[in-house]
Amino acid sequence: MALLPDSSLPADRPAPAAAHANEAIRALVDASGQDWSAVEAATYEVLLVEWAAATRGDPDVIEAA
């Protein structure tokens, strides 16, 4: 499992999966405000794992998340 960025995409443009996860994170944060339920916190953690995996280009981690 490589933890290096996907070199097939330009460095200044995130992978589509990373952009999707980023938008989901923003929507969750905007909708939740400062008081998070346990479900919202767990969702946030999963989205962070998906985003991190997408920025590294490792589809196995995204699938596992």
Backbone torsions as a table, in degrees:
resi	resn	phi	psi	omega
1	MET	NA	116.9	-179.2
2	ALA	-88.2	140.5	177.1
3	LEU	-110.3	25.9	-179.9
4	LEU	-97.2	152.3	177.7
5	PRO	-61.4	151.6	176.6
6	ASP	-71.2	112.5	-176.0
7	SER	-78.6	-3.2	179.9
8	SER	-80.4	-12.6	178.2
9	LEU	-109.7	147.6	175.5
10	PRO	-60.3	144.5	-176.0
11	ALA	-64.0	-28.2	-177.1
12	ASP	-87.4	-0.6	-179.0
13	ARG	-123.4	116.7	-177.2
14	PRO	-69.3	155.7	175.2
15	ALA	-61.8	150.7	179.7
16	PRO	-54.8	-39.7	179.1
17	ALA	-65.7	-36.1	178.6
18	ALA	-68.0	-41.4	178.7
19	ALA	-64.8	-40.1	178.9
20	HIS	-64.3	-46.5	178.5
21	ALA	-62.9	-39.8	178.9
22	ASN	-61.2	-44.0	178.8
23	GLU	-64.8	-38.9	178.4
24	ALA	-65.4	-38.7	177.5
25	ILE	-63.7	-46.6	179.5
26	ARG	-59.9	-44.3	-179.3
27	ALA	-63.8	-41.3	179.2
28	LEU	-63.6	-46.5	-179.5
29	VAL	-64.0	-43.0	179.6
30	ASP	-64.1	-39.2	-177.1
31	ALA	-78.5	-29.1	-172.7
32	SER	-88.2	-24.1	-176.4
33	GLY	67.1	-141.6	-176.5
34	GLN	-98.9	-18.9	179.9
35	ASP	-98.4	106.0	-176.5
36	TRP	-103.5	137.8	172.7
37	SER	-80.3	170.2	177.7
38	ALA	-62.3	-36.1	179.5
39	VAL	-67.1	-43.6	178.9
40	GLU	-64.8	-39.4	178.2
41	ALA	-64.8	-41.7	178.9
42	ALA	-66.7	-39.7	177.7
43	THR	-61.9	-42.8	178.3
44	TYR	-59.7	-44.3	179.6
45	GLU	-61.8	-43.0	178.9
46	VAL	-64.5	-43.0	178.9
47	LEU	-62.5	-37.1	177.1
48	LEU	-64.5	-40.2	177.7
49	VAL	-64.0	-44.3	178.8
50	GLU	-61.4	-44.2	-180.0
51	TRP	-63.4	-46.3	-179.6
52	ALA	-61.0	-43.1	179.3
53	ALA	-65.1	-40.4	-179.2
54	ALA	-66.5	-34.1	179.8
55	THR	-74.3	-17.0	178.0
56	ARG	-99.2	-8.8	178.1
57	GLY	72.9	31.3	-179.1
58	ASP	-109.0	94.1	-175.3
59	PRO	-66.0	-23.1	179.5
60	ASP	-65.6	-37.0	179.1
61	VAL	-70.6	-39.7	178.3
62	ILE	-61.8	-44.2	179.9
63	GLU	-62.2	-39.2	-179.7
64	ALA	-69.8	-32.8	-178.7
65	ALA	-68.1	NA	NA
